[in-house]
């Protein structure tokens, strides 16, 4: 197993095992849908994003006032537009 596969496994696990159930659902489904299309840089950006607290991530995703700034990149743009169906 190479480093990219290990990073993908880590991302999948972290996206599905959050502290807030809503974020488990959003991030788990988002990662499931998009992980195969991300390159190494985008996977690292996603991994960094998953290091953010659920509270801040949920506020940012919900477009509420958030205490931290999130980077503008393809990963964050896709996540902001992502809706559970």
N, C-alpha and C positions, 0 to 999 in steps of 0.2 A: 504494500500500500504506500503510495507516495504522499508527499506533504499536502498537496491539494485535496486529496481524498480525506486525509485526516482533518484538515481544516473544515471541509464540508460536513463531516460527521459531527465535529464540535459545534458548528453553527446550527445544524439540525437539532441537536440535543438542546442547546441553549435557547433556541427559538420556541421550543415546545415545553420547556420547564422554567417558566417565569414565576414571579410572585403574584401576579394578578392574572386571573383566568382569562380576562378579555385580551390581554397581551399574548397569552398562550395561543389563543385562537387566531388573532390577527397575524402575529409573527410566524406561527407554525404554518399557516396556510400560505402566507406570502413567500416564505422560504421554500416550501414545497413546490410552489408554482415557478419561482424564478431562479433557484440555485443553479440549475444546469446551464443557464445562459450567462452567468457571471464569470468574468475572467479573474485572475489572481488578485489584481488590485481591488476589484469590486468585492471579492470575497473578504479581503482584509478590511475594507470599509464597512461591510456588513458585520463582521466580527467586532469591530470597534463600536458600531452602533448598538450591538447587543450587550456591550459593557455598560451602557447607560442605565440608570435606575428606571424601573417600571413607571414610577410616578412621573418623571420628566418625559419619558418616551410616550406615555399615554397622553399627557397634556399636549405635547408637540403634535402627535398624530391627530388628536381631536381639535387641533388649532386653537388651543387655549393658551393663556399666558404661561410661558415656561421659563424656568430659572436659568437655563443654559441655551447656548446657540448651537444649532445643528448645522453640519456642513451641507452645502449644496453640491450634490453629485447625482449620478444616475440612480444609485441605490436609494438614496433618500427621496428623490423625486418619484420613483416607482412606488415606494412604500406610502408616501403621502397620498397618492392616487388610488392605492389598493383598497378595495372594498370586498368584504366577505359576501359570497353569494350562496 
